[in-house]
Amino acid sequence: MSGRRRQRYIANFELDGWPHQQPPAEPHSVADGLAVYTVGDGPPLLLLPYPHAHTRTPMIQGELAEALFSLGRTLISFDPPGAYRSRRPPRADMAEMLGCAGETLVRLGISGPVDVAGHSMGGLCALAMAIESPQLVERLLLVGSFSGFPAVMRWGMPGSCFSPASADYWRLIFWGLRMAAGWSNMALHKRLQNLMGRVSLVDRQAYQPVRILPGDARLPIPIRMKWNQGMRQRLSYHRRLHEVSAPTLILAGRHDPQSPPPCAHELEAGIPGARLIFFQRSGHSPFAEEPALFRQAAAAFFNDGS
């Protein structure tokens, strides 16, 4: 690797990029290049999608969506521009994510405040929505999330995932540097996703790796990876956590390497009245590793706000 080069990207790769996964869900509507989803007939709940490219299905059909749908909610979500069925050219910044969230609510005829949920980077977007557009957020559910990039760098990767004596520690650093320098391709993108996906589960044998296909080394990376450029600009809501006025529940895995417990404690300390629950046998995705307990905690919060 010598010097920095201009990274190449591929848009909407997710539509046919994961041949081992179930077919992507059909959107409720696609207008002006934005695909919007709604499933169910209960009280609405807006589930913010992941803003980056480390996804396998549209947010509306992932494991978190299934857990929340089981609570009798109407789930609402969208594909970020450049991913799945949203063909709009992406900016891949927070203003874009919040704009798409507001556009989704308007298109579905929802004018009042709505319950909002998000996981990981999607949780960061949900947090931003509660701060930037408080009139739209009734209650806020944050799962495995954080206040921003500085919190992840302070308490998270790579030290939270691996010992410096581990070869994976140095792989994570080296691959990350290649990404930052523009020397990346789809094969490297998938290797990085597999590296982080496996270590993010308590039961690492349960992880289903992304298949690296012939020709991936010649493909550019998904265009939503541009989001990471914004994160490197130190996007953070740490100093604005006190502005969250919506009742907030924080659900976190005790063994989460991507959003370690200090990230959750920071959110709890900064958001007025926030409640924090740790899942003792979970990593980054408690809705997948302890689904019954997760549903119980989420149902109690949405039913009575406790």
C-alpha positions as CSV (number, residue, x, y, z in Angstrom):
1,M,0.0,0.0,0.0
2,S,1.6,3.3,-1.1
3,G,-0.2,6.6,-0.7
4,R,-3.8,7.5,-0.8
5,R,-6.0,7.0,-3.8
6,R,-9.6,7.8,-4.8
7,Q,-11.9,5.0,-3.5
8,R,-14.3,3.5,-6.0
9,Y,-17.9,2.7,-5.0
10,I,-20.8,0.6,-6.2
11,A,-24.4,1.7,-5.6
12,N,-27.3,-0.6,-4.6
13,F,-25.0,-3.6,-4.5
14,E,-27.1,-5.1,-1.7
15,L,-29.9,-6.1,-4.1
16,D,-27.9,-9.0,-5.5
17,G,-24.8,-8.9,-3.4
18,W,-25.8,-11.4,-0.7
19,P,-27.0,-14.5,-2.7
20,H,-27.1,-16.7,0.4
21,Q,-29.6,-14.4,2.1
22,Q,-33.4,-14.2,1.7
23,P,-34.7,-11.9,-1.0
24,P,-34.9,-8.3,0.1
25,A,-38.4,-7.2,1.2
26,E,-40.6,-5.2,-1.2
27,P,-41.1,-1.6,-0.2
28,H,-44.4,0.1,0.5
29,S,-43.5,2.8,-2.0
30,V,-40.5,4.2,-3.9
31,A,-40.7,8.0,-4.7
32,D,-37.9,10.4,-5.7
33,G,-35.5,7.5,-5.3
34,L,-36.3,6.7,-1.7
35,A,-37.8,3.3,-0.7
36,V,-40.1,3.3,2.3
37,Y,-41.4,0.3,4.2
38,T,-44.3,-0.3,6.5
39,V,-45.4,-3.6,8.0
40,G,-48.1,-4.3,10.5
41,D,-51.3,-2.6,11.8
42,G,-50.4,-1.6,15.4
43,P,-49.1,1.7,16.8
44,P,-46.3,3.0,14.5
45,L,-42.6,2.6,15.4
46,L,-39.9,4.1,13.2
47,L,-36.9,1.9,13.0
48,L,-33.8,3.8,11.8
49,P,-31.7,1.8,9.3
50,Y,-28.0,1.4,9.5
51,P,-26.4,4.3,7.6
52,H,-23.3,2.3,6.6
53,A,-22.9,-0.7,4.2
54,H,-22.5,-3.5,6.8
55,T,-26.0,-4.9,6.2
56,R,-27.5,-8.2,4.9
57,T,-31.1,-7.3,4.6
58,P,-33.2,-4.1,4.5
59,M,-33.8,-3.0,8.1
60,I,-37.5,-3.9,7.9
61,Q,-36.7,-7.6,7.8
62,G,-33.7,-8.0,10.1
63,E,-33.7,-9.7,13.5
64,L,-34.3,-6.4,15.3
65,A,-37.4,-5.7,13.1
66,E,-38.7,-9.2,13.9
67,A,-38.4,-8.7,17.6
68,L,-40.1,-5.3,17.5
69,F,-42.9,-6.5,15.1
70,S,-43.7,-9.3,17.6
71,L,-44.8,-6.6,20.0
72,G,-47.7,-5.7,17.8
73,R,-46.2,-2.6,16.3
74,T,-46.4,-1.2,12.8
75,L,-42.8,-1.0,11.8
76,I,-41.7,1.9,9.5
77,S,-38.3,2.2,7.9
78,F,-36.5,3.1,4.7
79,D,-33.5,2.2,2.6
80,P,-30.7,4.8,2.8
81,P,-29.9,6.3,-0.6
82,G,-27.6,4.1,-2.6
83,A,-28.6,0.9,-0.7
84,Y,-31.2,-1.8,-1.7
85,R,-34.0,-0.1,-3.5
86,S,-33.3,3.6,-2.8
87,R,-31.7,4.8,-6.0
88,R,-31.2,8.4,-4.8
89,P,-27.6,9.5,-5.0
90,P,-26.3,9.3,-1.5
91,R,-24.6,12.0,0.6
92,A,-24.1,9.6,3.4
93,D,-24.2,12.1,6.2
94,M,-26.5,12.6,9.3
95,A,-28.5,15.4,7.7
96,E,-29.4,12.9,4.9
97,M,-30.5,10.2,7.4
98,L,-32.7,12.6,9.3
99,G,-34.2,14.0,6.2
100,C,-35.1,10.6,4.9
101,A,-36.7,9.8,8.3
102,G,-38.8,12.9,8.2
103,E,-39.7,12.2,4.5
104,T,-40.8,8.7,5.4
105,L,-43.2,9.9,8.1
106,V,-44.7,12.5,5.8
107,R,-45.2,10.0,3.0
108,L,-47.0,7.6,5.4
109,G,-49.2,10.4,6.7
110,I,-47.7,10.5,10.2
111,S,-47.7,14.0,11.5
112,G,-47.4,13.6,15.3
113,P,-44.5,12.2,17.4
114,V,-43.7,8.6,16.9
115,D,-41.7,6.0,18.9
116,V,-38.2,5.7,17.4
117,A,-35.7,2.8,17.7
118,G,-32.2,2.1,16.4
119,H,-29.3,-0.3,16.8
120,S,-25.6,0.6,16.7
121,M,-25.1,3.3,14.0
122,G,-28.9,3.2,13.5
123,G,-29.2,4.0,17.2
124,L,-26.8,7.0,16.7
125,C,-29.2,8.2,14.0
126,A,-32.2,7.7,16.3
127,L,-30.4,9.7,19.0
128,A,-29.7,12.5,16.5
129,M,-33.3,12.5,15.5
130,A,-34.4,12.9,19.2
131,I,-32.0,15.9,19.5
132,E,-32.4,17.6,16.1
133,S,-36.2,16.9,15.7
134,P,-37.6,16.4,19.2
135,Q,-41.1,17.1,18.0
136,L,-41.1,13.9,16.0
137,V,-40.0,11.5,18.8
138,E,-42.4,10.2,21.4
139,R,-40.1,7.6,23.0
140,L,-36.6,6.5,22.1
141,L,-35.1,3.0,22.2
142,L,-31.4,2.7,21.7
143,V,-29.8,-0.7,21.3
144,G,-26.1,-1.3,21.4
145,S,-25.5,2.4,20.6
146,F,-23.2,5.3,21.5
147,S,-23.0,9.1,21.4
148,G,-20.7,9.2,18.4
149,F,-17.3,8.3,16.9
150,P,-15.2,9.6,19.8
151,A,-16.9,7.3,22.2
152,V,-16.2,4.3,19.9
153,M,-12.6,5.3,19.6
154,R,-12.2,5.8,23.4
155,W,-13.8,2.6,24.6
156,G,-14.2,0.4,21.5
157,M,-12.2,-1.1,18.6
158,P,-9.7,-2.6,18.2
159,G,-8.8,-3.1,21.9
160,S,-12.3,-4.0,23.0
161,C,-12.3,-6.8,20.4
162,F,-8.8,-8.4,20.5
163,S,-5.6,-8.4,22.5
164,P,-2.7,-6.7,20.8
165,A,-1.1,-10.2,20.9
166,S,-3.8,-11.4,18.5
167,A,-3.2,-11.5,14.7
168,D,-6.8,-10.2,14.3
169,Y,-6.0,-7.1,16.2
170,W,-3.4,-6.1,13.6
171,R,-5.7,-7.3,10.7
172,L,-8.4,-4.9,11.9
173,I,-5.9,-2.0,12.1
174,F,-4.3,-2.8,8.7
175,W,-7.6,-3.4,6.9
176,G,-9.0,-0.2,8.4
177,L,-6.0,1.8,7.2
178,R,-6.5,0.3,3.7
179,M,-10.1,1.4,3.8
180,A,-9.1,4.9,4.9
181,A,-6.5,5.2,2.2
182,G,-8.9,4.2,-0.6
183,W,-7.2,0.8,-1.2
184,S,-10.2,-1.4,-0.7
185,N,-12.4,-3.7,-2.6
186,M,-15.5,-5.9,-2.0
187,A,-13.4,-8.9,-0.8
188,L,-11.7,-6.8,1.9
189,H,-15.0,-5.2,2.9
190,K,-16.5,-8.7,3.5
191,R,-13.5,-9.9,5.4
192,L,-13.8,-6.9,7.7
193,Q,-17.5,-7.6,8.1
194,N,-16.8,-11.2,9.0
195,L,-14.0,-10.3,11.4
196,M,-16.2,-7.9,13.4
197,G,-19.4,-9.9,13.0
198,R,-18.0,-13.0,14.6
199,V,-16.4,-11.2,17.6
200,S,-19.6,-9.3,18.2
201,L,-21.4,-12.4,19.3
202,V,-20.9,-14.2,22.7
203,D,-21.5,-17.5,20.9
204,R,-19.1,-16.9,18.0
205,Q,-20.0,-20.3,16.4
206,A,-23.5,-18.8,15.7
207,Y,-22.1,-16.3,13.3
208,Q,-23.0,-16.9,9.6
209,P,-20.1,-15.5,7.6
210,V,-20.6,-13.4,4.5
211,R,-19.5,-15.4,1.5
212,I,-16.5,-13.9,-0.4
213,L,-17.3,-14.6,-4.1
214,P,-15.0,-15.0,-7.1
215,G,-14.5,-11.6,-8.5
216,D,-15.0,-9.7,-5.3
217,A,-11.4,-8.5,-5.3
218,R,-12.2,-6.7,-8.5
219,L,-15.4,-5.0,-7.3
220,P,-15.5,-1.6,-5.5
221,I,-17.0,-1.3,-2.0
222,P,-20.7,-0.4,-1.4
223,I,-21.3,3.3,-1.7
224,R,-22.8,3.6,1.8
225,M,-19.3,3.1,3.1
226,K,-19.0,6.8,2.5
227,W,-20.7,7.1,5.9
228,N,-17.4,6.2,7.5
229,Q,-15.8,9.3,6.1
230,G,-18.3,11.4,8.1
231,M,-17.6,9.4,11.2
232,R,-13.9,10.1,10.8
233,Q,-14.9,13.8,11.1
234,R,-15.7,13.0,14.7
235,L,-19.5,13.1,14.5
236,S,-20.6,13.2,18.2
237,Y,-23.6,14.1,20.3
238,H,-21.8,13.7,23.6
239,R,-22.3,17.4,24.5
240,R,-25.9,17.4,23.5
241,L,-27.2,14.4,25.3
242,H,-29.0,16.6,27.8
243,E,-31.2,17.9,24.9
244,V,-33.0,14.5,24.6
245,S,-36.5,15.1,26.0
246,A,-38.1,11.8,25.0
247,P,-38.3,9.0,27.5
248,T,-35.3,6.8,26.7
249,L,-34.5,3.1,27.2
250,I,-30.9,1.9,26.5
251,L,-30.5,-1.8,25.9
252,A,-26.9,-3.1,25.8
253,G,-25.0,-6.3,25.7
254,R,-22.6,-6.8,28.6
255,H,-20.0,-8.2,26.2
256,D,-20.5,-5.8,23.3
257,P,-17.1,-5.0,21.7
258,Q,-18.4,-2.5,19.2
259,S,-20.4,-0.4,21.8
260,P,-18.7,-1.4,25.1
261,P,-20.5,-0.8,28.4
262,P,-18.9,2.6,29.0
263,C,-20.7,3.8,25.8
264,A,-24.0,2.8,27.3
265,H,-23.2,4.3,30.7
266,E,-22.3,7.6,28.9
267,L,-25.7,7.7,27.3
268,E,-27.5,6.9,30.6
269,A,-25.6,9.6,32.4
270,G,-26.2,12.2,29.8
271,I,-29.8,11.7,28.7
272,P,-32.3,13.0,31.4
273,G,-34.2,10.1,33.0
274,A,-32.8,7.4,30.7
275,R,-32.9,3.8,31.9
276,L,-30.2,1.3,31.1
277,I,-30.6,-2.5,30.9
278,F,-27.6,-4.8,30.3
279,F,-28.1,-8.3,28.8
280,Q,-25.6,-10.5,30.6
281,R,-25.1,-13.1,27.8
282,S,-25.1,-10.8,24.8
283,G,-22.6,-9.0,22.6
284,H,-23.6,-6.3,20.1
285,S,-27.1,-7.7,19.3
286,P,-29.1,-8.7,22.4
287,F,-32.2,-9.0,20.3
288,A,-30.6,-12.0,18.6
289,E,-28.7,-13.5,21.5
290,E,-31.4,-13.1,24.3
291,P,-34.6,-12.5,22.2
292,A,-37.1,-13.3,24.9
293,L,-35.6,-10.9,27.5
294,F,-35.1,-8.3,24.8
295,R,-38.8,-8.4,23.8
296,Q,-39.9,-8.3,27.4
297,A,-37.8,-5.2,28.1
298,A,-38.9,-3.4,24.9
299,A,-42.6,-4.3,25.5
300,A,-42.5,-2.9,29.0
301,F,-41.0,0.3,27.8
302,F,-43.4,0.9,24.9
303,N,-46.5,-0.2,26.9
304,D,-46.0,2.0,30.0
305,G,-42.7,3.9,29.4
306,S,-41.0,2.3,32.3
